[in-house]
Amino acid sequence: MNTRPDQPLRLGTRRSKLAMSQSGHVADAVRAVTGRAVELVEITTYGDVSREHLSQIGGTGVFVTALRDALLRGEVDFAVHSLKDLPTAQPDDLVIAAMPRREDPRDALVARDGLTFEQLPDGARIGTGSPRRTAQLNHLALSLGKRIETVPIRGNVDTRIGFVHDGELDAVVLAAAGLNRIGRGCEATDLLSVDSVLPAPGQGALAVECLASDTDLIAALGQLDDPHTRAAVTAERSLLATLEAGCSAPVGAFADLPADGEIVNEMRLRGVVGTLDGTTLVQLSTTGPVPQSYDEAMALGRELADEMLAKGAAGLMGERSL
């Protein structure tokens, strides 16, 4: 490791309440497996200070570049990211040493008056900064015989939920994992089934990253890794990479491992690309043996993405900058 055993390990984290919470959980786990003190080093990223929409400021990477720069400069020993924020291309000099067990991957609705999505009135105004959510929420509304108006929003959890409490919006959609990690999961009025709304690739999962040269730290952090989570999110991110889409694109993907009792034999990967108005979706799935290696997980994602492209997904990707 880069620091002496009597020195704390430095964990780089974004400053938001959510980032500090999830980094705190990882810090506790690292203390438990290494016996080392861990201190949080707060770092401001461009995505935290810009109020522009993600598609305008570069999408993927805006929340992670500053953390990675701090790692490369030796200012921190490791960093914690929300996996869905990470670009799909991994730098050669950095490694994701651990992907801990995934939190709830679903999207959560926080609506006025305790309403579920089906109970929202026709024309309801729903806040989201995600083209992926916009496309699928509009599609879900159409399937229920009503329309909604999606309103672009940015900001932290407090800001977003505040739009509902202030009466500006009927509802907002957030990641259930984020609400759970800051102890506000009970505020969700509806959890959107992955059968209706596929999450972002890697949603609910964390990435613990460090220098590829720091073999001792890689081994220590590796004790936090959950193999099923890693296999699932690797397949999801492979699909995303093959579609050549960033986090600002209307792409959803989710790999789950249907369990037969306690034995997990298969992985099902689902992917979706849609027009923002929800009128057209390309949604496919595939099921195969649980990947036993990085290459197998990558192949699963590539194969499904290729099928989606053959079904016309490329034509829908053009909307990703809107």
VMD Tcl script that draws the C-alpha trace (Angstrom):
set ca {
  {0.00 0.00 0.00}
  {1.09 3.56 -0.58}
  {0.97 4.64 3.05}
  {2.63 3.27 6.18}
  {0.47 0.96 8.32}
  {0.30 3.62 11.04}
  {-1.15 6.16 8.61}
  {-4.84 6.25 7.63}
  {-5.84 5.10 4.18}
  {-7.23 8.08 2.27}
  {-10.57 7.48 0.54}
  {-11.49 9.98 -2.16}
  {-15.21 10.81 -2.34}
  {-17.54 13.35 -3.83}
  {-18.96 15.85 -1.32}
  {-22.67 15.12 -1.76}
  {-24.64 13.63 1.12}
  {-25.21 10.46 -0.91}
  {-21.56 10.09 -1.91}
  {-20.39 10.69 1.66}
  {-22.86 8.09 2.93}
  {-21.88 5.36 0.49}
  {-18.17 6.13 0.92}
  {-18.68 5.92 4.68}
  {-20.11 2.42 4.33}
  {-17.11 1.37 2.23}
  {-14.71 2.98 4.72}
  {-16.25 0.93 7.54}
  {-15.84 -2.26 5.50}
  {-12.21 -1.43 4.64}
  {-11.43 -0.75 8.31}
  {-12.91 -4.13 9.18}
  {-10.85 -6.12 6.65}
  {-7.55 -4.23 6.94}
  {-7.49 -3.05 10.54}
  {-6.37 0.31 9.17}
  {-7.85 3.72 9.87}
  {-9.62 5.25 6.87}
  {-10.20 8.96 6.38}
  {-12.54 10.51 3.80}
  {-11.03 13.11 1.49}
  {-13.77 15.27 -0.05}
  {-13.28 16.18 -3.69}
  {-15.50 18.45 -5.79}
  {-16.18 17.19 -9.34}
  {-17.32 19.18 -12.36}
  {-20.64 17.36 -12.29}
  {-21.23 18.62 -8.75}
  {-20.76 22.31 -9.53}
  {-22.29 22.54 -13.01}
  {-26.01 23.13 -13.20}
  {-26.19 22.16 -16.86}
  {-27.79 18.90 -17.92}
  {-25.48 15.91 -18.15}
  {-25.87 15.62 -21.92}
  {-24.56 19.19 -22.28}
  {-21.51 18.85 -20.02}
  {-20.25 15.55 -21.34}
  {-22.39 12.90 -19.66}
  {-20.20 10.07 -18.42}
  {-17.12 11.02 -16.51}
  {-18.20 14.38 -15.12}
  {-18.51 12.92 -11.61}
  {-15.35 10.81 -11.66}
  {-12.53 12.67 -13.43}
  {-11.51 14.74 -10.40}
  {-11.46 11.62 -8.20}
  {-9.31 9.76 -10.70}
  {-6.94 12.72 -11.02}
  {-6.54 12.74 -7.22}
  {-5.68 9.03 -7.32}
  {-3.09 9.52 -10.05}
  {-1.52 12.44 -8.17}
  {-1.26 10.33 -5.01}
  {-3.59 12.59 -3.01}
  {-5.85 9.66 -2.14}
  {-5.23 5.91 -1.96}
  {-8.57 4.74 -3.31}
  {-11.88 6.21 -4.43}
  {-15.53 5.19 -4.34}
  {-17.79 5.84 -7.33}
  {-21.40 5.12 -8.17}
  {-20.75 2.54 -10.86}
  {-23.32 4.02 -13.23}
  {-21.24 7.24 -13.32}
  {-18.10 5.49 -14.59}
  {-17.21 5.63 -18.29}
  {-17.15 2.13 -19.75}
  {-13.48 2.42 -20.81}
  {-11.18 1.67 -17.89}
  {-7.82 3.55 -17.69}
  {-4.80 1.24 -17.78}
  {-3.25 2.75 -14.64}
  {-6.37 2.33 -12.48}
  {-8.27 -0.78 -11.46}
  {-11.70 -1.43 -9.94}
  {-10.51 -3.52 -7.01}
  {-13.98 -4.20 -5.60}
  {-17.64 -4.06 -6.51}
  {-19.47 -4.67 -3.20}
  {-22.87 -6.34 -3.10}
  {-25.35 -4.29 -5.07}
  {-28.11 -2.27 -3.44}
  {-31.68 -2.18 -4.83}
  {-31.20 -1.47 -8.58}
  {-34.70 -0.14 -9.20}
  {-35.90 3.37 -9.85}
  {-38.08 4.89 -7.14}
  {-40.99 7.28 -7.54}
  {-41.47 9.98 -4.92}
  {-44.91 11.44 -5.60}
  {-47.30 13.85 -3.92}
  {-50.04 12.43 -1.73}
  {-48.38 9.00 -1.63}
  {-49.38 8.22 -5.22}
  {-48.02 5.26 -7.18}
  {-47.17 5.65 -10.85}
  {-50.47 4.10 -11.92}
  {-52.37 6.53 -9.67}
  {-50.75 9.65 -11.14}
  {-53.26 11.82 -13.01}
  {-53.19 12.26 -16.76}
  {-50.71 15.00 -17.62}
  {-48.73 14.58 -14.38}
  {-45.42 16.45 -14.28}
  {-42.53 14.12 -13.38}
  {-38.99 15.36 -12.78}
  {-35.97 13.44 -14.04}
  {-32.59 14.34 -15.50}
  {-32.29 10.99 -17.27}
  {-33.20 10.36 -20.94}
  {-33.35 6.63 -20.07}
  {-36.03 7.28 -17.47}
  {-37.82 9.76 -19.74}
  {-38.15 7.22 -22.55}
  {-39.35 4.38 -20.33}
  {-41.67 6.48 -18.14}
  {-43.37 7.86 -21.23}
  {-43.68 4.33 -22.61}
  {-45.14 3.07 -19.32}
  {-47.63 5.92 -19.23}
  {-48.73 5.19 -22.80}
  {-49.24 1.53 -21.88}
  {-51.57 2.71 -19.10}
  {-53.53 4.89 -21.51}
  {-52.33 8.25 -20.23}
  {-49.64 10.81 -20.87}
  {-47.13 12.46 -18.59}
  {-44.88 15.48 -18.89}
  {-41.26 14.81 -17.99}
  {-39.41 17.85 -16.65}
  {-35.58 17.98 -16.75}
  {-34.11 18.47 -13.26}
  {-30.66 18.38 -11.63}
  {-29.59 18.60 -8.03}
  {-29.16 16.46 -4.95}
  {-31.84 14.30 -3.36}
  {-33.13 17.12 -1.14}
  {-33.45 19.47 -4.10}
  {-35.27 16.94 -6.25}
  {-37.74 15.82 -3.60}
  {-38.23 19.48 -2.74}
  {-39.82 20.04 -6.16}
  {-42.58 17.66 -5.09}
  {-43.04 19.09 -1.61}
  {-43.19 22.62 -3.07}
  {-45.89 21.61 -5.53}
  {-43.78 22.34 -8.62}
  {-43.92 18.70 -9.71}
  {-46.29 15.81 -9.13}
  {-43.39 13.36 -8.73}
  {-39.69 12.78 -9.23}
  {-37.84 9.57 -10.06}
  {-34.61 8.70 -8.26}
  {-32.46 5.63 -7.78}
  {-33.86 3.51 -4.93}
  {-30.29 2.68 -3.88}
  {-29.49 6.33 -3.27}
  {-32.58 6.85 -1.14}
  {-31.78 3.72 0.86}
  {-28.14 4.71 1.43}
  {-29.11 8.04 3.00}
  {-31.90 6.49 5.07}
  {-34.77 7.93 3.04}
  {-36.06 4.82 1.28}
  {-39.36 5.16 3.13}
  {-40.09 8.34 1.13}
  {-40.54 6.35 -2.09}
  {-44.22 6.07 -2.94}
  {-43.61 3.45 -5.62}
  {-40.72 1.20 -6.65}
  {-40.74 0.76 -10.42}
  {-40.39 -2.88 -11.41}
  {-37.47 -3.73 -13.70}
  {-40.13 -5.41 -15.86}
  {-41.45 -1.90 -16.62}
  {-38.42 0.38 -16.26}
  {-34.92 -1.03 -16.68}
  {-32.31 0.77 -14.54}
  {-29.12 2.38 -15.78}
  {-26.27 -0.09 -16.33}
  {-24.60 -0.56 -12.94}
  {-27.33 1.26 -11.00}
  {-27.21 0.43 -7.29}
  {-23.61 -0.79 -7.46}
  {-20.43 0.87 -6.25}
  {-16.92 0.77 -7.70}
  {-13.90 0.90 -5.38}
  {-10.95 2.05 -7.50}
  {-7.23 2.34 -6.85}
  {-3.91 2.41 -8.69}
  {-3.23 -0.70 -10.76}
  {0.31 -0.73 -9.34}
  {-0.83 -0.91 -5.70}
  {-1.06 -4.70 -5.48}
  {-1.30 -4.85 -1.68}
  {-4.26 -2.46 -1.62}
  {-5.91 -4.29 -4.53}
  {-5.72 -7.52 -2.54}
  {-7.13 -5.87 0.59}
  {-10.00 -4.14 -1.20}
  {-10.73 -7.32 -3.14}
  {-12.15 -8.81 0.05}
  {-15.15 -6.49 -0.43}
  {-15.88 -7.77 -3.94}
  {-19.16 -9.56 -4.68}
  {-18.66 -11.89 -7.67}
  {-22.34 -11.94 -8.69}
  {-22.54 -8.15 -8.65}
  {-19.34 -7.90 -10.69}
  {-20.58 -10.40 -13.29}
  {-23.95 -8.66 -13.62}
  {-22.71 -5.10 -13.94}
  {-19.86 -6.11 -16.25}
  {-22.42 -7.57 -18.66}
  {-24.59 -4.44 -18.37}
  {-21.67 -2.10 -19.03}
  {-20.50 -4.24 -21.95}
  {-23.93 -3.77 -23.53}
  {-23.67 -0.02 -22.96}
  {-20.16 0.13 -24.46}
  {-21.17 -1.87 -27.51}
  {-24.05 0.51 -28.13}
  {-21.44 3.30 -27.80}
  {-23.67 5.12 -25.35}
  {-22.88 7.24 -22.33}
  {-24.88 7.80 -19.17}
  {-26.82 10.55 -20.97}
  {-28.24 8.11 -23.52}
  {-31.71 6.51 -23.28}
  {-30.28 3.05 -22.52}
  {-31.34 0.73 -19.71}
  {-29.77 -2.61 -18.85}
  {-30.14 -5.09 -16.04}
  {-28.60 -8.49 -15.40}
  {-30.11 -10.63 -12.68}
  {-29.43 -14.10 -11.46}
  {-32.70 -16.00 -11.02}
  {-32.03 -18.30 -8.09}
  {-33.27 -21.87 -7.91}
  {-33.25 -22.16 -4.16}
  {-29.73 -21.20 -3.16}
  {-28.09 -22.37 -6.40}
  {-27.57 -19.66 -9.01}
  {-27.06 -21.24 -12.41}
  {-28.12 -18.65 -14.96}
  {-27.91 -14.94 -15.64}
  {-30.59 -13.04 -17.54}
  {-29.54 -9.82 -19.23}
  {-32.12 -7.32 -20.44}
  {-31.50 -4.18 -22.44}
  {-33.65 -1.32 -23.74}
  {-33.20 1.71 -25.97}
  {-36.09 4.06 -26.62}
  {-37.20 7.31 -28.15}
  {-37.71 10.01 -25.55}
  {-41.46 10.20 -26.22}
  {-41.78 6.51 -25.36}
  {-43.45 5.55 -28.64}
  {-40.65 3.25 -29.79}
  {-38.57 0.87 -27.68}
  {-36.12 -1.81 -28.67}
  {-36.12 -4.18 -25.70}
  {-34.48 -7.60 -25.77}
  {-33.19 -10.16 -23.30}
  {-30.92 -13.18 -23.23}
  {-30.25 -15.88 -20.67}
  {-27.12 -17.95 -20.26}
  {-24.84 -19.57 -17.72}
  {-23.52 -17.24 -15.02}
  {-20.31 -15.74 -16.44}
  {-17.25 -17.20 -14.74}
  {-14.83 -14.60 -16.10}
  {-14.62 -10.98 -17.19}
  {-14.46 -12.08 -20.84}
  {-17.60 -14.19 -20.53}
  {-19.55 -11.32 -18.94}
  {-18.32 -8.92 -21.63}
  {-19.37 -11.38 -24.36}
  {-22.89 -11.66 -22.92}
  {-23.32 -7.89 -23.08}
  {-21.86 -7.56 -26.56}
  {-24.08 -10.29 -27.97}
  {-27.29 -8.72 -26.68}
  {-26.21 -5.25 -27.83}
  {-25.53 -6.62 -31.31}
  {-29.04 -8.08 -31.39}
  {-30.47 -4.73 -30.30}
  {-28.51 -2.91 -33.02}
  {-29.84 -5.38 -35.57}
  {-33.37 -4.53 -34.39}
  {-32.85 -0.81 -34.97}
  {-31.36 0.44 -31.69}
  {-28.76 2.58 -33.51}
  {-31.48 4.77 -34.99}
  {-32.85 5.53 -31.52}
  {-29.44 6.40 -30.09}
  {-29.39 9.61 -32.12}
  {-31.69 11.17 -29.54}
  {-29.13 10.90 -26.75}
  {-27.94 14.51 -27.01}
  {-31.43 16.01 -26.71}
}
mol new
graphics top color blue
foreach p $ca { graphics top sphere $p radius 0.5 }
foreach p [lrange $ca 0 end-1] q [lrange $ca 1 end] { graphics top cylinder $p $q radius 0.2 }
display resetview
